Amino acid sequence: MDVADKDSIHTVMVVGSGSMGRGIILSFAMAGFNTIVLTRDPTRLSDLPQDVTARQELPEESPDLIIEAIPEKMELKEALFERLEQTYGDTPILASNTSSLPLDKIADGLKNPGRFIGIHYMHPAESLPMVEVIRVSQTSDHTLSRVKAALKKTGKESIVLKKPIVGFLINRLQHALLHEAYYLIEEGIVEAKDIDDFAKWMFGPRMCVTGLIEQKDISGLDTHALAQQGIVPHLHLSRKPSRVVQDRYERGELGVKTGRGFYDWRGCDVASHKAHAEYKLQKLIKLLKDDR
């Protein structure tokens, strides 16, 4: 085995078998990695490929990469990483898929934080071709390069954040946009469907082609600078969560899982709706990749 192969990641274990954990392990399994899922209930994973190993206890031999995808509670994550270090020492790379908890705080509790990194997938994890990779101050260059190489083998490009920030890149941009969208709904200016139609048929297609910043270079920063001066002072800059979301949460209107959210999902074949959305997403990604 040459040095490069020795440094390669061969065995990946995902801790957690929710929708995100399943998507992550599926992306590695489809790319030919040895894959393990640590789960409380292996019977829930019968639909995964047969070469995925479902376990209720940690394996004796250390995986090369361990990604946690457990509930967003700091005490659970800290306890898990402590147990992983006790079991495997400094052998595996330890990664968190958290979207909201401070990675640097997790790293500070580790004996070997140089082997720790954030790997943040977006749903559906097995389909989207890009992943956020977040360094903490202690993350070694070697850890970063090994993780990027492994993700590349799964068909995913890495967007590397040089240091942690709450929400990382995608969630900060997404929540900034959503915060303004919810404000427009609260004020009775538009309906939820109007915003979704705009995102699908105007904003989204253009972003797929020229992105966010490149588009402003194309349209001209002089035009953009003047538009900023006129619009930014009037944006909804409240730091409070939007009432149109919080009120629905308090009423138990949680979307498809309860039959009602911003839309009425009662009587809808949700499985078919999701499958069709996944089909369209795959077609769009293929088109964008083929035309690169």
Kinemage of the C-alpha trace (Angstrom):
@kinemage 1
@onewidth
@group {chain A} dominant
@subgroup {mainchain}
@vectorlist {calphas} color= white
{ca met a 1} P 0.000 0.000 0.000
{ca asp a 2} L 1.540 3.351 -1.035
{ca val a 3} L 1.424 6.446 1.132
{ca ala a 4} L -1.438 8.029 -0.810
{ca asp a 5} L -3.579 4.906 -0.468
{ca lys a 6} L -2.758 4.654 3.234
{ca asp a 7} L -4.019 8.214 3.698
{ca ser a 8} L -7.216 7.502 1.785
{ca ile a 9} L -10.472 7.044 3.632
{ca his a 10} L -11.890 3.556 3.083
{ca thr a 11} L -14.351 2.937 5.926
{ca val a 12} L -16.950 5.501 6.945
{ca met a 13} L -19.277 5.257 9.926
{ca val a 14} L -22.297 7.514 10.371
{ca val a 15} L -23.782 7.825 13.851
{ca gly a 16} L -27.511 8.420 13.537
{ca ser a 17} L -30.063 7.007 11.135
{ca gly a 18} L -32.513 9.853 10.650
{ca ser a 19} L -33.177 11.238 7.187
{ca met a 20} L -29.853 13.095 7.138
{ca gly a 21} L -27.799 10.182 8.463
{ca arg a 22} L -29.380 7.851 5.929
{ca gly a 23} L -28.605 10.228 3.099
{ca ile a 24} L -24.980 10.622 4.166
{ca ile a 25} L -24.335 6.893 4.466
{ca leu a 26} L -26.091 6.279 1.154
{ca ser a 27} L -23.803 8.748 -0.624
{ca phe a 28} L -20.714 6.893 0.636
{ca ala a 29} L -22.191 3.444 -0.009
{ca met a 30} L -23.043 4.317 -3.616
{ca ala a 31} L -19.426 5.453 -4.093
{ca gly a 32} L -18.034 2.080 -2.970
{ca phe a 33} L -16.848 2.929 0.553
{ca asn a 34} L -17.088 0.410 3.380
{ca thr a 35} L -20.037 1.838 5.276
{ca ile a 36} L -21.372 1.420 8.808
{ca val a 37} L -24.413 2.995 10.441
{ca leu a 38} L -24.607 3.174 14.214
{ca thr a 39} L -28.313 3.113 15.044
{ca arg a 40} L -30.668 2.178 17.841
{ca asp a 41} L -32.967 0.293 15.463
{ca pro a 42} L -31.272 -1.550 12.560
{ca thr a 43} L -34.646 -2.811 11.294
{ca arg a 44} L -35.457 0.719 10.108
{ca leu a 45} L -32.592 0.523 7.618
{ca ser a 46} L -33.717 -2.517 5.643
{ca asp a 47} L -34.114 -0.393 2.507
{ca leu a 48} L -30.436 0.618 2.433
{ca pro a 49} L -27.969 -1.269 0.185
{ca gln a 50} L -27.062 -4.706 1.531
{ca asp a 51} L -23.384 -3.820 1.878
{ca val a 52} L -24.207 -1.144 4.486
{ca thr a 53} L -23.563 -2.576 7.955
{ca ala a 54} L -26.054 -1.492 10.609
{ca arg a 55} L -24.828 -1.791 14.194
{ca gln a 56} L -26.118 -0.949 17.641
{ca glu a 57} L -22.651 -0.948 19.231
{ca leu a 58} L -19.349 0.555 18.138
{ca pro a 59} L -17.235 -1.782 15.985
{ca glu a 60} L -13.937 -2.963 17.453
{ca glu a 61} L -11.890 -1.749 14.506
{ca ser a 62} L -11.778 1.992 14.009
{ca pro a 63} L -13.362 3.464 10.876
{ca asp a 64} L -11.275 6.018 8.978
{ca leu a 65} L -13.985 8.674 9.159
{ca ile a 66} L -16.847 8.999 11.658
{ca ile a 67} L -19.637 11.499 10.971
{ca glu a 68} L -22.177 12.248 13.668
{ca ala a 69} L -25.724 13.021 12.564
{ca ile a 70} L -27.513 12.841 15.903
{ca pro a 71} L -30.034 15.344 17.379
{ca glu a 72} L -28.882 18.953 17.770
{ca lys a 73} L -28.121 18.838 21.485
{ca met a 74} L -24.636 19.831 22.572
{ca glu a 75} L -24.515 17.451 25.536
{ca leu a 76} L -25.308 14.478 23.267
{ca lys a 77} L -22.634 15.396 20.757
{ca glu a 78} L -19.975 16.061 23.388
{ca ala a 79} L -20.706 12.727 25.083
{ca leu a 80} L -20.512 10.918 21.748
{ca phe a 81} L -17.168 12.416 20.750
{ca glu a 82} L -15.729 11.686 24.198
{ca arg a 83} L -16.782 8.054 23.804
{ca leu a 84} L -15.332 7.868 20.286
{ca glu a 85} L -11.962 9.189 21.450
{ca gln a 86} L -11.941 6.782 24.390
{ca thr a 87} L -12.660 3.875 22.040
{ca tyr a 88} L -10.479 4.712 19.033
{ca gly a 89} L -7.866 7.175 20.281
{ca asp a 90} L -6.525 9.424 17.541
{ca thr a 91} L -7.096 6.963 14.680
{ca pro a 92} L -10.279 8.238 12.985
{ca ile a 93} L -11.205 11.630 11.640
{ca leu a 94} L -14.173 12.874 13.680
{ca ala a 95} L -16.759 15.020 11.927
{ca ser a 96} L -19.989 16.719 12.920
{ca asn a 97} L -22.925 17.388 10.606
{ca thr a 98} L -24.367 20.007 12.965
{ca ser a 99} L -25.999 22.998 11.326
{ca ser a 100} L -26.347 25.208 14.388
{ca leu a 101} L -24.054 24.227 17.277
{ca pro a 102} L -20.572 25.771 17.781
{ca leu a 103} L -17.944 23.482 16.278
{ca asp a 104} L -15.108 25.220 18.116
{ca lys a 105} L -16.743 24.348 21.449
{ca ile a 106} L -16.905 20.683 20.431
{ca ala a 107} L -13.270 20.814 19.313
{ca asp a 108} L -12.157 22.344 22.613
{ca gly a 109} L -13.430 19.248 24.418
{ca leu a 110} L -11.373 16.840 22.297
{ca lys a 111} L -7.963 15.424 23.089
{ca asn a 112} L -6.942 15.604 19.427
{ca pro a 113} L -8.875 18.447 17.765
{ca gly a 114} L -6.552 18.375 14.765
{ca arg a 115} L -8.582 15.412 13.513
{ca phe a 116} L -11.926 17.192 13.955
{ca ile a 117} L -13.875 18.934 11.207
{ca gly a 118} L -17.393 19.994 10.284
{ca ile a 119} L -19.069 18.324 7.294
{ca his a 120} L -22.465 19.898 6.704
{ca tyr a 121} L -24.800 18.271 4.200
{ca met a 122} L -28.072 19.703 2.969
{ca his a 123} L -31.155 17.561 2.449
{ca pro a 124} L -31.293 15.359 0.388
{ca ala a 125} L -27.723 14.513 1.338
{ca glu a 126} L -27.327 11.735 -1.219
{ca ser a 127} L -28.368 13.955 -4.137
{ca leu a 128} L -26.995 17.482 -3.787
{ca pro a 129} L -23.516 17.780 -5.347
{ca met a 130} L -21.954 20.144 -2.813
{ca val a 131} L -21.067 19.971 0.887
{ca glu a 132} L -19.920 22.593 3.376
{ca val a 133} L -16.634 21.667 5.058
{ca ile a 134} L -15.843 23.770 8.117
{ca arg a 135} L -12.423 24.064 9.706
{ca val a 136} L -11.942 24.880 13.342
{ca ser a 137} L -8.709 26.602 14.298
{ca gln a 138} L -7.129 23.265 15.246
{ca thr a 139} L -8.131 21.278 12.137
{ca ser a 140} L -4.983 20.040 10.402
{ca asp a 141} L -4.351 20.478 6.679
{ca his a 142} L -3.987 16.699 6.477
{ca thr a 143} L -7.463 16.152 7.913
{ca leu a 144} L -8.960 18.683 5.509
{ca ser a 145} L -7.307 17.174 2.432
{ca arg a 146} L -8.363 13.619 3.339
{ca val a 147} L -11.973 14.665 3.887
{ca lys a 148} L -12.128 16.634 0.641
{ca ala a 149} L -10.695 13.676 -1.277
{ca ala a 150} L -13.265 11.299 0.214
{ca leu a 151} L -16.138 13.661 -0.569
{ca lys a 152} L -14.820 14.044 -4.113
{ca lys a 153} L -15.096 10.269 -4.558
{ca thr a 154} L -18.783 10.510 -3.629
{ca gly a 155} L -19.277 13.073 -6.402
{ca lys a 156} L -19.426 16.091 -4.106
{ca glu a 157} L -17.496 19.339 -4.266
{ca ser a 158} L -16.441 20.944 -0.992
{ca ile a 159} L -17.066 24.556 -0.058
{ca val a 160} L -14.469 25.165 2.667
{ca leu a 161} L -15.262 27.657 5.418
{ca lys a 162} L -11.998 28.859 6.921
{ca lys a 163} L -13.509 29.200 10.386
{ca pro a 164} L -16.822 28.371 12.079
{ca ile a 165} L -19.691 30.826 12.087
{ca val a 166} L -23.228 30.166 13.315
{ca gly a 167} L -25.310 28.777 10.440
{ca phe a 168} L -22.248 28.400 8.195
{ca leu a 169} L -22.761 29.577 4.593
{ca ile a 170} L -25.948 27.997 3.263
{ca asn a 171} L -28.093 28.470 6.364
{ca arg a 172} L -27.046 32.095 6.848
{ca leu a 173} L -27.953 32.933 3.255
{ca gln a 174} L -31.094 30.793 3.353
{ca his a 175} L -32.370 32.271 6.623
{ca ala a 176} L -31.636 35.836 5.514
{ca leu a 177} L -33.777 35.253 2.423
{ca leu a 178} L -36.495 33.410 4.357
{ca his a 179} L -36.623 36.105 7.044
{ca glu a 180} L -37.501 38.704 4.422
{ca ala a 181} L -39.931 36.312 2.703
{ca tyr a 182} L -41.781 35.651 5.970
{ca tyr a 183} L -41.979 39.395 6.615
{ca leu a 184} L -43.655 39.913 3.237
{ca ile a 185} L -46.198 37.220 4.159
{ca glu a 186} L -46.783 38.751 7.608
{ca glu a 187} L -47.421 42.156 6.043
{ca gly a 188} L -49.965 40.708 3.603
{ca ile a 189} L -47.901 41.746 0.586
{ca val a 190} L -47.703 38.271 -0.988
{ca glu a 191} L -48.795 34.700 -0.270
{ca ala a 192} L -46.449 31.780 0.397
{ca lys a 193} L -47.147 30.362 -3.070
{ca asp a 194} L -46.192 33.674 -4.704
{ca ile a 195} L -42.782 33.499 -3.054
{ca asp a 196} L -42.316 29.863 -4.039
{ca asp a 197} L -43.309 30.594 -7.642
{ca phe a 198} L -40.818 33.471 -7.747
{ca ala a 199} L -38.059 31.266 -6.313
{ca lys a 200} L -38.778 28.431 -8.756
{ca trp a 201} L -39.266 30.423 -11.942
{ca met a 202} L -37.281 33.654 -11.635
{ca phe a 203} L -34.697 33.737 -8.846
{ca gly a 204} L -33.770 30.045 -8.869
{ca pro a 205} L -33.084 29.535 -12.599
{ca arg a 206} L -30.863 32.615 -12.787
{ca met a 207} L -28.910 31.569 -9.688
{ca cys a 208} L -28.345 28.125 -11.233
{ca val a 209} L -26.568 29.804 -14.141
{ca thr a 210} L -24.727 32.836 -12.755
{ca gly a 211} L -24.883 32.395 -8.994
{ca leu a 212} L -25.403 35.291 -6.613
{ca ile a 213} L -22.237 37.421 -6.754
{ca glu a 214} L -21.268 36.726 -10.381
{ca gln a 215} L -24.676 38.003 -11.488
{ca lys a 216} L -23.942 41.381 -9.886
{ca asp a 217} L -20.649 41.655 -11.768
{ca ile a 218} L -22.566 40.905 -14.971
{ca ser a 219} L -25.359 43.400 -14.335
{ca gly a 220} L -22.898 46.031 -13.086
{ca leu a 221} L -21.808 46.982 -9.584
{ca asp a 222} L -22.702 50.621 -10.259
{ca thr a 223} L -26.337 49.627 -10.741
{ca his a 224} L -26.148 47.279 -7.771
{ca ala a 225} L -24.549 49.881 -5.482
{ca leu a 226} L -27.293 52.403 -6.201
{ca ala a 227} L -29.985 49.739 -5.724
{ca gln a 228} L -28.455 48.842 -2.353
{ca gln a 229} L -28.654 52.456 -1.241
{ca gly a 230} L -32.353 52.563 -2.021
{ca ile a 231} L -33.430 49.104 -0.804
{ca val a 232} L -31.244 47.967 2.114
{ca pro a 233} L -32.486 50.648 4.574
{ca his a 234} L -36.017 49.309 4.074
{ca leu a 235} L -35.324 45.591 4.568
{ca his a 236} L -36.777 43.806 7.575
{ca leu a 237} L -33.807 43.732 9.948
{ca ser a 238} L -35.477 42.314 13.061
{ca arg a 239} L -33.381 39.765 14.947
{ca lys a 240} L -36.484 37.994 16.250
{ca pro a 241} L -37.741 34.721 14.698
{ca ser a 242} L -40.661 35.254 12.321
{ca arg a 243} L -44.122 34.981 13.875
{ca val a 244} L -45.604 33.270 10.813
{ca val a 245} L -43.262 30.349 11.520
{ca gln a 246} L -43.325 30.409 15.314
{ca asp a 247} L -47.141 30.612 15.432
{ca arg a 248} L -47.464 27.565 13.203
{ca tyr a 249} L -44.927 25.713 15.316
{ca glu a 250} L -46.889 26.492 18.486
{ca arg a 251} L -50.128 25.306 16.847
{ca gly a 252} L -48.493 22.057 15.751
{ca glu a 253} L -48.751 22.942 12.061
{ca leu a 254} L -45.404 21.450 11.042
{ca gly a 255} L -45.823 20.856 7.318
{ca val a 256} L -46.295 17.480 5.639
{ca lys a 257} L -45.714 15.563 8.889
{ca thr a 258} L -48.906 17.011 10.407
{ca gly a 259} L -50.896 17.715 7.251
{ca arg a 260} L -50.685 21.487 7.419
{ca gly a 261} L -47.975 24.149 7.392
{ca phe a 262} L -47.994 27.074 4.978
{ca tyr a 263} L -49.865 24.704 2.665
{ca asp a 264} L -52.685 22.244 3.298
{ca trp a 265} L -51.201 18.762 2.748
{ca arg a 266} L -54.231 16.785 3.844
{ca gly a 267} L -55.240 14.294 1.164
{ca cys a 268} L -51.935 14.767 -0.660
{ca asp a 269} L -49.801 11.759 -1.591
{ca val a 270} L -46.718 13.132 0.146
{ca ala a 271} L -44.473 10.202 -0.843
{ca ser a 272} L -45.260 10.755 -4.526
{ca his a 273} L -44.788 14.506 -4.138
{ca lys a 274} L -41.339 14.006 -2.591
{ca ala a 275} L -40.368 11.407 -5.197
{ca his a 276} L -41.336 13.749 -8.028
{ca ala a 277} L -39.373 16.601 -6.437
{ca glu a 278} L -36.331 14.316 -6.158
{ca tyr a 279} L -36.744 13.279 -9.807
{ca lys a 280} L -36.826 16.908 -10.953
{ca leu a 281} L -33.836 17.772 -8.758
{ca gln a 282} L -31.777 14.948 -10.281
{ca lys a 283} L -32.676 16.070 -13.810
{ca leu a 284} L -31.697 19.657 -13.012
{ca ile a 285} L -28.370 18.662 -11.445
{ca lys a 286} L -27.551 16.452 -14.447
{ca leu a 287} L -28.342 19.282 -16.849
{ca leu a 288} L -26.145 21.722 -14.933
{ca lys a 289} L -23.266 19.234 -14.708
{ca asp a 290} L -23.483 18.280 -18.392
{ca asp a 291} L -23.418 21.944 -19.427
{ca arg a 292} L -20.514 22.996 -17.209
